[in-house]
């Protein structure tokens, strides 16, 4: 089971590294979820998040964010 923690957008500043899972199937209204994880395989973590929180989404991307970038 993938280990992750969803993070509210206003709280991401507190983390040195976080990831954004952004839907890409509806480019007019993309949705983003922010998360932190220690897992090495981000694709598996993202697939778990999609399955648990965005079950109807088929197309998405992972955007890494690092503090100071």
C-alpha positions in Angstrom: 0.0 0.0 0.0 1.4 3.4 -1.0 2.2 5.8 1.9 1.2 9.4 1.3 -0.4 12.4 3.0 -2.6 14.8 1.2 -1.7 18.4 2.0 -4.0 21.5 1.8 -2.8 24.1 -0.7 -2.3 26.7 2.0 -0.1 24.3 4.0 2.4 23.3 1.3 4.8 26.1 2.2 5.6 24.1 5.3 7.1 21.2 3.3 10.5 21.1 1.6 9.3 18.8 -1.1 5.7 18.0 -2.2 4.0 16.8 -5.3 1.0 18.0 -7.2 -1.3 15.5 -8.9 -3.1 17.4 -11.6 -5.9 16.1 -13.8 -5.3 16.6 -17.5 -8.5 15.1 -19.0 -10.5 18.4 -18.6 -8.1 21.1 -19.5 -10.8 23.8 -18.9 -11.2 22.8 -15.2 -8.1 20.9 -14.0 -8.1 19.7 -10.4 -5.0 19.5 -8.3 -4.3 17.5 -5.1 -1.1 18.1 -3.2 0.7 15.4 -1.3 3.9 14.4 0.4 5.4 10.9 0.4 8.5 9.0 1.1 7.8 6.4 -1.5 10.2 6.1 -4.5 7.6 5.1 -7.0 5.5 8.2 -7.5 3.4 6.6 -10.2 2.1 4.0 -7.8 1.4 6.6 -5.1 -0.4 8.8 -7.6 -2.5 5.9 -8.9 -3.5 5.1 -5.3 -4.5 8.8 -4.8 -6.5 8.8 -8.0 -8.3 5.5 -7.1 -9.1 6.8 -3.6 -10.0 10.4 -4.3 -10.6 10.9 -8.0 -12.1 7.6 -9.1 -13.5 8.9 -12.4 -10.2 10.5 -13.6 -8.3 8.6 -16.2 -5.6 11.2 -17.3 -3.4 12.9 -14.8 0.2 14.1 -14.3 2.6 14.4 -11.3 4.3 17.8 -10.8 7.2 17.8 -8.3 7.7 21.0 -6.2 10.7 21.8 -4.1 11.0 24.7 -1.7 12.9 27.5 -3.4 12.3 26.4 -6.9 
